[in-house]
Amino acid sequence: MRIWSFHPRYLDAKGLVALWREALLAQAVLRGRTRGYTRHPQLTRFRDSSSPVAAIATYLRTVADEAGARGYRFAGERIARARTPGRLVVTSGQIDFEWRHFLRKAEARAPERFAELCAIERPDSHPLFRVVPGPIAPWEKRSSAGAS
């Protein structure tokens, strides 16, 4: 499961669909509607918010909006109605870590966009997140190669 901290506008079609599915799964976990993935580290930041279901629902709305802007129709009725009263914090180190991880994926999956993506020094964050200086999040699982 990878719920990116950067804006979904940077994702190719496959990446956008994968993000939608993974965020819907996260919503199901946070609503207590599934037994799997309940301890997944990506959910920590949502669980730590004042309203986890509202936070993931807000996240999903942006993903659905991005899909709509591209002419896709994601099933928006699957998003919980709850709305978060504020933004979640993400560190600049976390954004940088995720961006490097994403670029490795993009090089293989979307080579035609890779050069364009590499020119972006720091991507915009997903609107749910407010970026603050800091290191990679403590919940982030890193392999020996530096990716999750």
N, C-alpha and C positions, 0 to 999 in steps of 0.2 A: 504494500500500500504506500503510495506517495501522494501526499496532498501538498502540492507546491505552494510556497509562500509568495512567489512572484505572480504577476497578472497572467491569466490564461491566454491573453492575446498572443503570447509567444509560442504557444503549442501548435503543432500541426494537427490535422484532423484526427489522426489516431491517438495522439496524446490528449486531445481535448475529450474524446470519447472515454478514454481510460480514466482521466481525472473525474469525469462525471460519475462513472461507475464506482470508483473508489470512494468518492465523497458521499455517494448514496449509501454505500456499505458503512461508512463511518457514521452516517446519520442513524442507520439501523442499530448499530452497536450502541451509540449514545442514547437511543430510545429504549434500549434493553430488548430489542426484537431479534437478536441473533446471539448465538453462543460463541461464534468464532471471532477472532481478532479483538477480543475484549481487552487484551493487555498490549495492544500494538502501541509503540511509542509515539507514532504520529498523532494519536488521539490525546496525548497529554495536554497540549496547549488548549484544546477545546474543553477538556474536562476541568482544567484549571480556571476557566472563565466562570463568570457568575451565572451564566445560562448556557451550558454546553450545546443543547439542541438548537437554541436560537443562533448560536455562533456558527454551527455547521450549516444551518439553513441559510444564513446570510451568505456564507461562503458559496453554497450551491447556487444561489440566485445570480451571482456574478458569472459563474460558469454557464448557466443557462442563457444569460444575456449575451455572452460572447458567442455561444452557439447560434443564437437567434440572429445576431449581427452577420453571421456567415451564411445564413440561409438554412440552418439546421433547426429542427424542432426537437428539443429535449423535453421530456414529460415533466413540465414544471409543477404539475399537480402532485408530484411525488415529494416535493419539498415541504417540510413542516412549515406551518404558518407562523411560528414564533419568529420574532425579530430581536436581534441583539441591540442593547442600548448603547453600545460603544464599540471600540476597536480593540483587537488583541495586539500585543506587542510581539514583534519579531526582531531579532538582532541582525545587524548588517553582516555579521559573520555567518549566520544561518542562510541569509539570502545568497551570499557569495558561494557558500558550500553547495547549495541546491543548484545554483546557476551552472557551476562547473560540472556537476553531476548530469544536469540536463544537456549541456553541450556535448558531453560524451555520447549520450543517447542520440542526440540530433545528428551528430556526425555520421552515424550509421544509418539512421532512419530517414533523415531528410537532408542529404548532402547538398541539394540545390539551395537550401536556406542557410546552411552552416556558416558560410562566410559572413552573411548578413547578421546572423546571431552573434558571431564572435566579435563583431564591431561594437556590440552593446557592452559597455563597461559595467553598469549596474542596472539591471532591469527594474521596472516599476514593480512595486509590491501589489499583491492582491489588495483590493480596497478594504478588506476586513482588517488588514494589518497596518500597524504604525511601526515604522522602522526606527530602531534606536541603535546606537553604537554597542557593539559587544561581540563575543565569540559565538561559535557554533553552539546551538542549544544543547543542554546536557542530556536531553532525551534522544538526541540523534544517534542512530546506530551507524558506526563507520566501519567499513571493512579495511583490510590492510591496504587496499588500493585507494581508500579515501571516499568511497561511495557507499550508498546504502541500497 
